[in-house]
Amino acid sequence: MAAPIAYIPLGSANQVIAVDAANGKIIRSYSGVENPHGLVATPDGEYLVAGSLKETPVPAGAPSDTPNSKLYVIHPEHGHVMAEIPVPGWTHHEAVTPDGKYVISTHPTRGGISVVDVINNKVYKTIKTGPSPNYTLVTKDGKRAYVSNSGNGTLSEIDLSKWEVTRSLEAGPTPEHLVFSPDEKTIYVSNDRAGTVSVVSVEQGKVETTYKIGKRVHGLDIGDDGKTLFISSRSDDKLVALDTQTGEQRVLTLSPEPYHLDKIPGTGKVYVSSGKAPIIWVVDQKTFTVAGTIQLPAGEGHQIAVVP
């Protein structure tokens, strides 16, 4: 099998790049996107959808769902932005439904999410979740989504057949990035300012275990083995590999400020960006060592979308 392509939004560099995961080489870049942070690919890999941290002021008295930011639809093969979709508020992170029909964006300044119909390039619905929504997970069967609300320590469970919030789950303080266990019975949550990772039972809606990691926990993903969590601690300049079966933690020093991270499925690698330098560390999952680096043209790496 050919190595996947990792698409990386570069924030302040106002571009998205494509990286060949086989060799870590940048093979393409896409301009015309303003401060991209969240990024997803449709399941068929035909389109990328990038959210933006840029927004314009909303006029006084305007409705709360007034559009003042954009999503950018990129055709990676053709190499350009195909459409700009107005959305209510700047976008933090994004998720896509398994059928590729809808992209969910979190809008921290609006207290909810937007659901964009990718076929018609327009907002289908906005849903209130809680203060400062940050990250979204969608189940493999496409029936439910979970949104972290950083402002009140909860996860909102959304029924995607009705597009309604059906339940609130505990998430620990200041929940941000999320990842499922392989069986989707557990959600792991990075608690930024608390410096912890919460282990949330989906069935019970409760925090079952809390792991102390370090200061300013941010990036989070689960390894190819289905049991090792990779977690970045921004202020401690470290990457932690947490064995969820034993609780053992291994530490790898990365400086400056390890930030976003995503495993690159099928390669045995984790890509870790720096919040302070234009660099991606390529970390080997098994040896937990830096196998290489990717020098970015500018900016900083954010939510990575991987296409097989």
Contacts in CASP RR format, 6 or more apart in sequence:
PFRMAT RR
TARGET T0000
AUTHOR 0000-0000-0000
METHOD contacts of the structure
MODEL  1
MAAPIAYIPLGSANQVIAVDAANGKIIRSYSGVENPHGLVATPDGEYLVA
GSLKETPVPAGAPSDTPNSKLYVIHPEHGHVMAEIPVPGWTHHEAVTPDG
KYVISTHPTRGGISVVDVINNKVYKTIKTGPSPNYTLVTKDGKRAYVSNS
GNGTLSEIDLSKWEVTRSLEAGPTPEHLVFSPDEKTIYVSNDRAGTVSVV
SVEQGKVETTYKIGKRVHGLDIGDDGKTLFISSRSDDKLVALDTQTGEQR
VLTLSPEPYHLDKIPGTGKVYVSSGKAPIIWVVDQKTFTVAGTIQLPAGE
GHQIAVVP
1 308 0 8 1.000
2 22 0 8 1.000
3 20 0 8 1.000
3 21 0 8 1.000
3 22 0 8 1.000
3 23 0 8 1.000
3 267 0 8 1.000
4 21 0 8 1.000
4 264 0 8 1.000
4 265 0 8 1.000
4 266 0 8 1.000
4 267 0 8 1.000
4 306 0 8 1.000
4 307 0 8 1.000
4 308 0 8 1.000
5 18 0 8 1.000
5 19 0 8 1.000
5 20 0 8 1.000
5 21 0 8 1.000
5 27 0 8 1.000
5 76 0 8 1.000
5 306 0 8 1.000
5 307 0 8 1.000
6 18 0 8 1.000
6 19 0 8 1.000
6 21 0 8 1.000
6 262 0 8 1.000
6 264 0 8 1.000
6 271 0 8 1.000
6 304 0 8 1.000
6 305 0 8 1.000
6 306 0 8 1.000
7 16 0 8 1.000
7 17 0 8 1.000
7 18 0 8 1.000
7 19 0 8 1.000
7 39 0 8 1.000
7 41 0 8 1.000
7 48 0 8 1.000
7 76 0 8 1.000
7 304 0 8 1.000
7 305 0 8 1.000
7 306 0 8 1.000
7 307 0 8 1.000
8 16 0 8 1.000
8 17 0 8 1.000
8 18 0 8 1.000
8 19 0 8 1.000
8 39 0 8 1.000
8 271 0 8 1.000
8 273 0 8 1.000
8 280 0 8 1.000
8 296 0 8 1.000
8 301 0 8 1.000
8 302 0 8 1.000
8 304 0 8 1.000
9 16 0 8 1.000
9 33 0 8 1.000
9 36 0 8 1.000
9 37 0 8 1.000
9 38 0 8 1.000
9 39 0 8 1.000
9 50 0 8 1.000
9 51 0 8 1.000
9 301 0 8 1.000
9 302 0 8 1.000
9 303 0 8 1.000
10 16 0 8 1.000
10 17 0 8 1.000
10 36 0 8 1.000
10 278 0 8 1.000
10 296 0 8 1.000
10 297 0 8 1.000
10 298 0 8 1.000
10 299 0 8 1.000
10 300 0 8 1.000
10 301 0 8 1.000
10 302 0 8 1.000
11 35 0 8 1.000
11 36 0 8 1.000
11 37 0 8 1.000
11 53 0 8 1.000
11 299 0 8 1.000
11 300 0 8 1.000
11 301 0 8 1.000
11 302 0 8 1.000
12 35 0 8 1.000
12 298 0 8 1.000
12 299 0 8 1.000
12 300 0 8 1.000
13 278 0 8 1.000
13 296 0 8 1.000
13 297 0 8 1.000
13 298 0 8 1.000
13 299 0 8 1.000
13 300 0 8 1.000
14 31 0 8 1.000
14 32 0 8 1.000
14 33 0 8 1.000
14 34 0 8 1.000
14 35 0 8 1.000
14 36 0 8 1.000
15 29 0 8 1.000
15 30 0 8 1.000
15 31 0 8 1.000
15 32 0 8 1.000
15 33 0 8 1.000
15 36 0 8 1.000
15 297 0 8 1.000
15 298 0 8 1.000
16 29 0 8 1.000
16 30 0 8 1.000
16 33 0 8 1.000
16 36 0 8 1.000
16 39 0 8 1.000
16 48 0 8 1.000
16 50 0 8 1.000
16 74 0 8 1.000
17 26 0 8 1.000
17 28 0 8 1.000
17 29 0 8 1.000
17 30 0 8 1.000
17 296 0 8 1.000
17 297 0 8 1.000
18 26 0 8 1.000
18 27 0 8 1.000
18 28 0 8 1.000
18 29 0 8 1.000
18 30 0 8 1.000
18 76 0 8 1.000
19 25 0 8 1.000
19 26 0 8 1.000
19 27 0 8 1.000
19 280 0 8 1.000
19 294 0 8 1.000
20 27 0 8 1.000
21 264 0 8 1.000
21 267 0 8 1.000
21 269 0 8 1.000
21 306 0 8 1.000
22 267 0 8 1.000
24 282 0 8 1.000
24 294 0 8 1.000
26 294 0 8 1.000
26 296 0 8 1.000
26 297 0 8 1.000
28 76 0 8 1.000
28 79 0 8 1.000
29 297 0 8 1.000
30 48 0 8 1.000
30 74 0 8 1.000
30 76 0 8 1.000
30 79 0 8 1.000
30 80 0 8 1.000
30 81 0 8 1.000
32 72 0 8 1.000
32 81 0 8 1.000
33 50 0 8 1.000
33 51 0 8 1.000
33 52 0 8 1.000
33 72 0 8 1.000
33 74 0 8 1.000
33 81 0 8 1.000
34 52 0 8 1.000
34 54 0 8 1.000
34 70 0 8 1.000
35 52 0 8 1.000
35 53 0 8 1.000
35 54 0 8 1.000
36 50 0 8 1.000
36 51 0 8 1.000
36 52 0 8 1.000
36 53 0 8 1.000
36 72 0 8 1.000
36 302 0 8 1.000
37 51 0 8 1.000
37 52 0 8 1.000
37 53 0 8 1.000
37 91 0 8 1.000
37 92 0 8 1.000
37 93 0 8 1.000
37 302 0 8 1.000
37 303 0 8 1.000
38 50 0 8 1.000
38 51 0 8 1.000
38 91 0 8 1.000
38 92 0 8 1.000
38 93 0 8 1.000
38 94 0 8 1.000
38 105 0 8 1.000
38 302 0 8 1.000
38 303 0 8 1.000
39 48 0 8 1.000
39 49 0 8 1.000
39 50 0 8 1.000
39 51 0 8 1.000
39 94 0 8 1.000
39 302 0 8 1.000
39 303 0 8 1.000
39 304 0 8 1.000
39 305 0 8 1.000
40 48 0 8 1.000
40 49 0 8 1.000
40 94 0 8 1.000
40 95 0 8 1.000
40 96 0 8 1.000
40 103 0 8 1.000
40 303 0 8 1.000
40 305 0 8 1.000
41 47 0 8 1.000
41 48 0 8 1.000
41 49 0 8 1.000
41 96 0 8 1.000
41 305 0 8 1.000
41 306 0 8 1.000
41 307 0 8 1.000
42 48 0 8 1.000
42 49 0 8 1.000
42 96 0 8 1.000
42 100 0 8 1.000
42 118 0 8 1.000
43 96 0 8 1.000
43 98 0 8 1.000
43 99 0 8 1.000
43 100 0 8 1.000
44 100 0 8 1.000
45 76 0 8 1.000
45 307 0 8 1.000
46 75 0 8 1.000
46 76 0 8 1.000
46 77 0 8 1.000
47 73 0 8 1.000
47 74 0 8 1.000
47 75 0 8 1.000
47 76 0 8 1.000
47 82 0 8 1.000
47 118 0 8 1.000
48 73 0 8 1.000
48 74 0 8 1.000
48 75 0 8 1.000
48 76 0 8 1.000
48 305 0 8 1.000
49 71 0 8 1.000
49 72 0 8 1.000
49 73 0 8 1.000
49 74 0 8 1.000
49 94 0 8 1.000
49 96 0 8 1.000
49 103 0 8 1.000
49 116 0 8 1.000
49 118 0 8 1.000
50 71 0 8 1.000
50 72 0 8 1.000
50 74 0 8 1.000
51 69 0 8 1.000
51 70 0 8 1.000
51 71 0 8 1.000
51 72 0 8 1.000
51 87 0 8 1.000
51 90 0 8 1.000
51 91 0 8 1.000
51 94 0 8 1.000
51 105 0 8 1.000
52 69 0 8 1.000
52 70 0 8 1.000
52 71 0 8 1.000
52 72 0 8 1.000
52 90 0 8 1.000
52 91 0 8 1.000
53 90 0 8 1.000
53 91 0 8 1.000
53 92 0 8 1.000
54 69 0 8 1.000
54 70 0 8 1.000
54 90 0 8 1.000
55 68 0 8 1.000
55 69 0 8 1.000
55 89 0 8 1.000
55 90 0 8 1.000
55 109 0 8 1.000
56 68 0 8 1.000
56 69 0 8 1.000
57 68 0 8 1.000
58 66 0 8 1.000
58 68 0 8 1.000
59 66 0 8 1.000
64 88 0 8 1.000
64 110 0 8 1.000
65 88 0 8 1.000
65 110 0 8 1.000
65 123 0 8 1.000
65 126 0 8 1.000
66 88 0 8 1.000
67 86 0 8 1.000
67 87 0 8 1.000
67 88 0 8 1.000
67 89 0 8 1.000
67 123 0 8 1.000
68 86 0 8 1.000
68 88 0 8 1.000
68 89 0 8 1.000
69 86 0 8 1.000
69 87 0 8 1.000
69 88 0 8 1.000
69 89 0 8 1.000
69 90 0 8 1.000
69 91 0 8 1.000
69 107 0 8 1.000
70 84 0 8 1.000
70 85 0 8 1.000
70 86 0 8 1.000
70 87 0 8 1.000
71 84 0 8 1.000
71 85 0 8 1.000
71 87 0 8 1.000
71 91 0 8 1.000
71 94 0 8 1.000
71 103 0 8 1.000
71 105 0 8 1.000
71 116 0 8 1.000
72 81 0 8 1.000
72 83 0 8 1.000
72 84 0 8 1.000
72 85 0 8 1.000
73 81 0 8 1.000
73 82 0 8 1.000
73 83 0 8 1.000
73 84 0 8 1.000
73 85 0 8 1.000
73 118 0 8 1.000
73 121 0 8 1.000
74 80 0 8 1.000
74 81 0 8 1.000
74 82 0 8 1.000
75 82 0 8 1.000
76 307 0 8 1.000
83 121 0 8 1.000
85 116 0 8 1.000
85 121 0 8 1.000
85 122 0 8 1.000
85 123 0 8 1.000
86 123 0 8 1.000
87 105 0 8 1.000
87 107 0 8 1.000
87 114 0 8 1.000
87 116 0 8 1.000
87 123 0 8 1.000
88 107 0 8 1.000
88 110 0 8 1.000
88 114 0 8 1.000
88 123 0 8 1.000
88 126 0 8 1.000
89 107 0 8 1.000
89 109 0 8 1.000
89 110 0 8 1.000
90 107 0 8 1.000
90 108 0 8 1.000
90 109 0 8 1.000
91 105 0 8 1.000
91 106 0 8 1.000
91 107 0 8 1.000
92 105 0 8 1.000
92 106 0 8 1.000
92 107 0 8 1.000
92 108 0 8 1.000
92 133 0 8 1.000
92 134 0 8 1.000
92 135 0 8 1.000
93 105 0 8 1.000
93 106 0 8 1.000
93 134 0 8 1.000
93 135 0 8 1.000
93 136 0 8 1.000
93 177 0 8 1.000
93 303 0 8 1.000
94 103 0 8 1.000
94 104 0 8 1.000
94 105 0 8 1.000
94 106 0 8 1.000
94 136 0 8 1.000
94 303 0 8 1.000
95 103 0 8 1.000
95 104 0 8 1.000
95 136 0 8 1.000
95 137 0 8 1.000
95 138 0 8 1.000
95 145 0 8 1.000
96 102 0 8 1.000
96 103 0 8 1.000
96 104 0 8 1.000
96 118 0 8 1.000
96 138 0 8 1.000
97 103 0 8 1.000
97 104 0 8 1.000
97 138 0 8 1.000
97 142 0 8 1.000
97 160 0 8 1.000
98 138 0 8 1.000
98 140 0 8 1.000
98 141 0 8 1.000
98 142 0 8 1.000
99 142 0 8 1.000
100 118 0 8 1.000
101 117 0 8 1.000
101 118 0 8 1.000
101 119 0 8 1.000
102 115 0 8 1.000
102 116 0 8 1.000
102 117 0 8 1.000
102 118 0 8 1.000
102 124 0 8 1.000
103 115 0 8 1.000
103 116 0 8 1.000
103 118 0 8 1.000
104 113 0 8 1.000
104 114 0 8 1.000
104 115 0 8 1.000
104 116 0 8 1.000
104 136 0 8 1.000
104 138 0 8 1.000
104 145 0 8 1.000
104 147 0 8 1.000
105 113 0 8 1.000
105 114 0 8 1.000
105 116 0 8 1.000
106 112 0 8 1.000
106 113 0 8 1.000
106 133 0 8 1.000
106 134 0 8 1.000
106 135 0 8 1.000
106 136 0 8 1.000
106 147 0 8 1.000
107 113 0 8 1.000
107 114 0 8 1.000
107 133 0 8 1.000
108 132 0 8 1.000
108 133 0 8 1.000
108 134 0 8 1.000
108 150 0 8 1.000
110 126 0 8 1.000
111 128 0 8 1.000
111 129 0 8 1.000
111 130 0 8 1.000
111 131 0 8 1.000
111 132 0 8 1.000
111 133 0 8 1.000
111 149 0 8 1.000
112 126 0 8 1.000
112 127 0 8 1.000
112 128 0 8 1.000
112 129 0 8 1.000
112 130 0 8 1.000
112 133 0 8 1.000
112 147 0 8 1.000
113 126 0 8 1.000
113 127 0 8 1.000
113 129 0 8 1.000
113 133 0 8 1.000
113 136 0 8 1.000
113 147 0 8 1.000
113 158 0 8 1.000
114 123 0 8 1.000
114 125 0 8 1.000
114 126 0 8 1.000
115 123 0 8 1.000
115 124 0 8 1.000
115 125 0 8 1.000
115 126 0 8 1.000
115 127 0 8 1.000
115 163 0 8 1.000
116 122 0 8 1.000
116 123 0 8 1.000
116 124 0 8 1.000
117 123 0 8 1.000
117 124 0 8 1.000
124 163 0 8 1.000
125 163 0 8 1.000
127 158 0 8 1.000
127 163 0 8 1.000
127 164 0 8 1.000
127 165 0 8 1.000
128 165 0 8 1.000
129 147 0 8 1.000
129 149 0 8 1.000
129 156 0 8 1.000
129 158 0 8 1.000
129 165 0 8 1.000
130 149 0 8 1.000
130 151 0 8 1.000
130 152 0 8 1.000
130 154 0 8 1.000
130 156 0 8 1.000
131 149 0 8 1.000
131 150 0 8 1.000
131 151 0 8 1.000
131 152 0 8 1.000
132 149 0 8 1.000
132 150 0 8 1.000
132 151 0 8 1.000
133 147 0 8 1.000
133 148 0 8 1.000
133 149 0 8 1.000
133 150 0 8 1.000
133 156 0 8 1.000
134 147 0 8 1.000
134 148 0 8 1.000
134 149 0 8 1.000
134 150 0 8 1.000
134 175 0 8 1.000
134 176 0 8 1.000
134 177 0 8 1.000
135 147 0 8 1.000
135 148 0 8 1.000
135 175 0 8 1.000
135 176 0 8 1.000
135 177 0 8 1.000
135 178 0 8 1.000
136 145 0 8 1.000
136 146 0 8 1.000
136 147 0 8 1.000
136 148 0 8 1.000
136 178 0 8 1.000
137 145 0 8 1.000
137 146 0 8 1.000
137 178 0 8 1.000
137 179 0 8 1.000
137 180 0 8 1.000
137 187 0 8 1.000
138 144 0 8 1.000
138 145 0 8 1.000
138 160 0 8 1.000
139 145 0 8 1.000
139 180 0 8 1.000
139 184 0 8 1.000
140 184 0 8 1.000
142 160 0 8 1.000
143 159 0 8 1.000
143 160 0 8 1.000
143 161 0 8 1.000
144 157 0 8 1.000
144 158 0 8 1.000
144 159 0 8 1.000
144 160 0 8 1.000
145 157 0 8 1.000
145 158 0 8 1.000
145 160 0 8 1.000
146 155 0 8 1.000
146 156 0 8 1.000
146 157 0 8 1.000
146 158 0 8 1.000
146 169 0 8 1.000
146 178 0 8 1.000
146 187 0 8 1.000
146 202 0 8 1.000
147 155 0 8 1.000
147 156 0 8 1.000
147 158 0 8 1.000
148 154 0 8 1.000
148 155 0 8 1.000
148 171 0 8 1.000
148 175 0 8 1.000
148 176 0 8 1.000
148 177 0 8 1.000
148 178 0 8 1.000
148 189 0 8 1.000
149 155 0 8 1.000
149 156 0 8 1.000
149 171 0 8 1.000
149 175 0 8 1.000
150 174 0 8 1.000
150 175 0 8 1.000
150 176 0 8 1.000
150 192 0 8 1.000
151 174 0 8 1.000
153 170 0 8 1.000
153 171 0 8 1.000
153 172 0 8 1.000
153 173 0 8 1.000
153 174 0 8 1.000
153 175 0 8 1.000
154 168 0 8 1.000
154 169 0 8 1.000
154 170 0 8 1.000
154 171 0 8 1.000
154 175 0 8 1.000
155 168 0 8 1.000
155 169 0 8 1.000
155 170 0 8 1.000
155 171 0 8 1.000
155 175 0 8 1.000
155 178 0 8 1.000
155 187 0 8 1.000
155 189 0 8 1.000
155 200 0 8 1.000
155 205 0 8 1.000
156 165 0 8 1.000
156 167 0 8 1.000
156 168 0 8 1.000
156 169 0 8 1.000
157 165 0 8 1.000
157 166 0 8 1.000
157 167 0 8 1.000
157 168 0 8 1.000
157 169 0 8 1.000
158 164 0 8 1.000
158 165 0 8 1.000
158 166 0 8 1.000
159 166 0 8 1.000
167 205 0 8 1.000
169 187 0 8 1.000
169 200 0 8 1.000
169 202 0 8 1.000
169 205 0 8 1.000
169 206 0 8 1.000
170 198 0 8 1.000
170 200 0 8 1.000
170 205 0 8 1.000
170 206 0 8 1.000
170 207 0 8 1.000
171 187 0 8 1.000
171 189 0 8 1.000
171 191 0 8 1.000
171 198 0 8 1.000
171 200 0 8 1.000
171 207 0 8 1.000
172 189 0 8 1.000
172 191 0 8 1.000
172 194 0 8 1.000
172 196 0 8 1.000
172 198 0 8 1.000
172 207 0 8 1.000
172 210 0 8 1.000
173 191 0 8 1.000
173 193 0 8 1.000
173 194 0 8 1.000
173 196 0 8 1.000
174 191 0 8 1.000
174 192 0 8 1.000
174 193 0 8 1.000
174 194 0 8 1.000
175 189 0 8 1.000
175 190 0 8 1.000
175 191 0 8 1.000
175 198 0 8 1.000
176 189 0 8 1.000
176 190 0 8 1.000
176 191 0 8 1.000
176 192 0 8 1.000
176 218 0 8 1.000
176 219 0 8 1.000
177 189 0 8 1.000
177 190 0 8 1.000
177 218 0 8 1.000
177 219 0 8 1.000
177 220 0 8 1.000
178 187 0 8 1.000
178 188 0 8 1.000
178 189 0 8 1.000
178 190 0 8 1.000
178 220 0 8 1.000
179 187 0 8 1.000
179 188 0 8 1.000
179 220 0 8 1.000
179 221 0 8 1.000
179 222 0 8 1.000
179 229 0 8 1.000
180 186 0 8 1.000
180 187 0 8 1.000
180 188 0 8 1.000
180 222 0 8 1.000
181 187 0 8 1.000
181 188 0 8 1.000
181 222 0 8 1.000
181 226 0 8 1.000
181 244 0 8 1.000
182 222 0 8 1.000
182 226 0 8 1.000
184 202 0 8 1.000
185 201 0 8 1.000
185 202 0 8 1.000
185 203 0 8 1.000
186 199 0 8 1.000
186 200 0 8 1.000
186 201 0 8 1.000
186 202 0 8 1.000
186 208 0 8 1.000
187 200 0 8 1.000
187 202 0 8 1.000
188 197 0 8 1.000
188 198 0 8 1.000
188 199 0 8 1.000
188 200 0 8 1.000
188 220 0 8 1.000
188 222 0 8 1.000
188 229 0 8 1.000
188 244 0 8 1.000
189 197 0 8 1.000
189 198 0 8 1.000
189 199 0 8 1.000
189 200 0 8 1.000
189 220 0 8 1.000
190 197 0 8 1.000
190 217 0 8 1.000
190 218 0 8 1.000
190 219 0 8 1.000
190 220 0 8 1.000
190 231 0 8 1.000
191 197 0 8 1.000
191 198 0 8 1.000
191 210 0 8 1.000
191 217 0 8 1.000
192 216 0 8 1.000
192 217 0 8 1.000
192 218 0 8 1.000
193 216 0 8 1.000
194 217 0 8 1.000
195 212 0 8 1.000
195 213 0 8 1.000
195 214 0 8 1.000
195 215 0 8 1.000
195 216 0 8 1.000
195 217 0 8 1.000
195 233 0 8 1.000
196 210 0 8 1.000
196 211 0 8 1.000
196 212 0 8 1.000
196 213 0 8 1.000
196 214 0 8 1.000
196 217 0 8 1.000
197 210 0 8 1.000
197 211 0 8 1.000
197 213 0 8 1.000
197 217 0 8 1.000
197 220 0 8 1.000
197 229 0 8 1.000
197 231 0 8 1.000
197 242 0 8 1.000
198 207 0 8 1.000
198 209 0 8 1.000
198 210 0 8 1.000
199 207 0 8 1.000
199 208 0 8 1.000
199 209 0 8 1.000
199 210 0 8 1.000
199 211 0 8 1.000
199 244 0 8 1.000
200 206 0 8 1.000
200 207 0 8 1.000
200 208 0 8 1.000
201 208 0 8 1.000
211 242 0 8 1.000
211 247 0 8 1.000
211 249 0 8 1.000
213 231 0 8 1.000
213 233 0 8 1.000
213 240 0 8 1.000
213 242 0 8 1.000
213 249 0 8 1.000
214 233 0 8 1.000
214 235 0 8 1.000
214 236 0 8 1.000
214 238 0 8 1.000
214 240 0 8 1.000
215 233 0 8 1.000
215 234 0 8 1.000
215 235 0 8 1.000
215 236 0 8 1.000
216 233 0 8 1.000
216 234 0 8 1.000
216 235 0 8 1.000
216 236 0 8 1.000
217 231 0 8 1.000
217 232 0 8 1.000
217 233 0 8 1.000
217 234 0 8 1.000
218 232 0 8 1.000
218 233 0 8 1.000
218 234 0 8 1.000
218 258 0 8 1.000
218 259 0 8 1.000
218 260 0 8 1.000
219 230 0 8 1.000
219 231 0 8 1.000
219 232 0 8 1.000
219 258 0 8 1.000
219 259 0 8 1.000
219 260 0 8 1.000
219 261 0 8 1.000
220 229 0 8 1.000
220 230 0 8 1.000
220 231 0 8 1.000
220 232 0 8 1.000
220 261 0 8 1.000
221 229 0 8 1.000
221 230 0 8 1.000
221 261 0 8 1.000
221 262 0 8 1.000
221 263 0 8 1.000
221 270 0 8 1.000
222 228 0 8 1.000
222 229 0 8 1.000
222 230 0 8 1.000
222 263 0 8 1.000
223 229 0 8 1.000
223 230 0 8 1.000
223 263 0 8 1.000
223 270 0 8 1.000
223 285 0 8 1.000
224 263 0 8 1.000
224 265 0 8 1.000
224 266 0 8 1.000
224 268 0 8 1.000
224 285 0 8 1.000
225 285 0 8 1.000
227 243 0 8 1.000
227 244 0 8 1.000
227 245 0 8 1.000
228 241 0 8 1.000
228 242 0 8 1.000
228 243 0 8 1.000
228 244 0 8 1.000
228 285 0 8 1.000
229 240 0 8 1.000
229 241 0 8 1.000
229 242 0 8 1.000
229 244 0 8 1.000
230 239 0 8 1.000
230 240 0 8 1.000
230 241 0 8 1.000
230 242 0 8 1.000
230 261 0 8 1.000
230 263 0 8 1.000
230 270 0 8 1.000
230 272 0 8 1.000
230 283 0 8 1.000
230 285 0 8 1.000
231 239 0 8 1.000
231 240 0 8 1.000
231 242 0 8 1.000
232 238 0 8 1.000
232 239 0 8 1.000
232 240 0 8 1.000
232 254 0 8 1.000
232 258 0 8 1.000
232 259 0 8 1.000
232 260 0 8 1.000
232 261 0 8 1.000
232 272 0 8 1.000
233 239 0 8 1.000
233 240 0 8 1.000
233 258 0 8 1.000
234 257 0 8 1.000
234 258 0 8 1.000
234 259 0 8 1.000
234 275 0 8 1.000
235 257 0 8 1.000
237 253 0 8 1.000
237 254 0 8 1.000
237 255 0 8 1.000
237 256 0 8 1.000
237 257 0 8 1.000
237 258 0 8 1.000
238 251 0 8 1.000
238 252 0 8 1.000
238 253 0 8 1.000
238 254 0 8 1.000
238 258 0 8 1.000
239 251 0 8 1.000
239 252 0 8 1.000
239 253 0 8 1.000
239 254 0 8 1.000
239 258 0 8 1.000
239 261 0 8 1.000
239 272 0 8 1.000
239 281 0 8 1.000
239 283 0 8 1.000
240 249 0 8 1.000
240 250 0 8 1.000
240 251 0 8 1.000
240 252 0 8 1.000
241 249 0 8 1.000
241 250 0 8 1.000
241 251 0 8 1.000
241 252 0 8 1.000
241 288 0 8 1.000
242 248 0 8 1.000
242 249 0 8 1.000
243 249 0 8 1.000
250 288 0 8 1.000
252 283 0 8 1.000
252 288 0 8 1.000
252 289 0 8 1.000
252 290 0 8 1.000
254 272 0 8 1.000
254 274 0 8 1.000
254 281 0 8 1.000
254 290 0 8 1.000
256 274 0 8 1.000
256 275 0 8 1.000
256 276 0 8 1.000
256 277 0 8 1.000
257 274 0 8 1.000
257 275 0 8 1.000
257 276 0 8 1.000
257 277 0 8 1.000
258 272 0 8 1.000
258 273 0 8 1.000
258 274 0 8 1.000
258 275 0 8 1.000
258 281 0 8 1.000
259 272 0 8 1.000
259 273 0 8 1.000
259 274 0 8 1.000
259 275 0 8 1.000
259 300 0 8 1.000
259 301 0 8 1.000
260 272 0 8 1.000
260 273 0 8 1.000
260 301 0 8 1.000
260 302 0 8 1.000
260 303 0 8 1.000
260 304 0 8 1.000
261 270 0 8 1.000
261 271 0 8 1.000
261 272 0 8 1.000
261 273 0 8 1.000
262 270 0 8 1.000
262 271 0 8 1.000
262 303 0 8 1.000
262 304 0 8 1.000
262 306 0 8 1.000
263 269 0 8 1.000
263 270 0 8 1.000
263 271 0 8 1.000
263 285 0 8 1.000
264 270 0 8 1.000
264 271 0 8 1.000
264 304 0 8 1.000
264 306 0 8 1.000
265 306 0 8 1.000
265 308 0 8 1.000
268 284 0 8 1.000
268 285 0 8 1.000
268 286 0 8 1.000
269 282 0 8 1.000
269 283 0 8 1.000
269 284 0 8 1.000
269 285 0 8 1.000
269 291 0 8 1.000
270 282 0 8 1.000
270 283 0 8 1.000
270 285 0 8 1.000
271 280 0 8 1.000
271 281 0 8 1.000
271 282 0 8 1.000
271 283 0 8 1.000
271 294 0 8 1.000
271 304 0 8 1.000
272 280 0 8 1.000
272 281 0 8 1.000
272 283 0 8 1.000
273 279 0 8 1.000
273 280 0 8 1.000
273 281 0 8 1.000
273 300 0 8 1.000
273 301 0 8 1.000
273 302 0 8 1.000
274 280 0 8 1.000
274 281 0 8 1.000
274 300 0 8 1.000
274 301 0 8 1.000
275 300 0 8 1.000
275 301 0 8 1.000
276 300 0 8 1.000
277 300 0 8 1.000
278 295 0 8 1.000
278 296 0 8 1.000
278 297 0 8 1.000
278 298 0 8 1.000
278 299 0 8 1.000
278 300 0 8 1.000
279 293 0 8 1.000
279 294 0 8 1.000
279 295 0 8 1.000
279 296 0 8 1.000
280 293 0 8 1.000
280 294 0 8 1.000
280 296 0 8 1.000
280 301 0 8 1.000
281 290 0 8 1.000
281 292 0 8 1.000
281 293 0 8 1.000
282 290 0 8 1.000
282 291 0 8 1.000
282 292 0 8 1.000
282 293 0 8 1.000
282 294 0 8 1.000
283 289 0 8 1.000
283 290 0 8 1.000
283 291 0 8 1.000
284 290 0 8 1.000
284 291 0 8 1.000
END
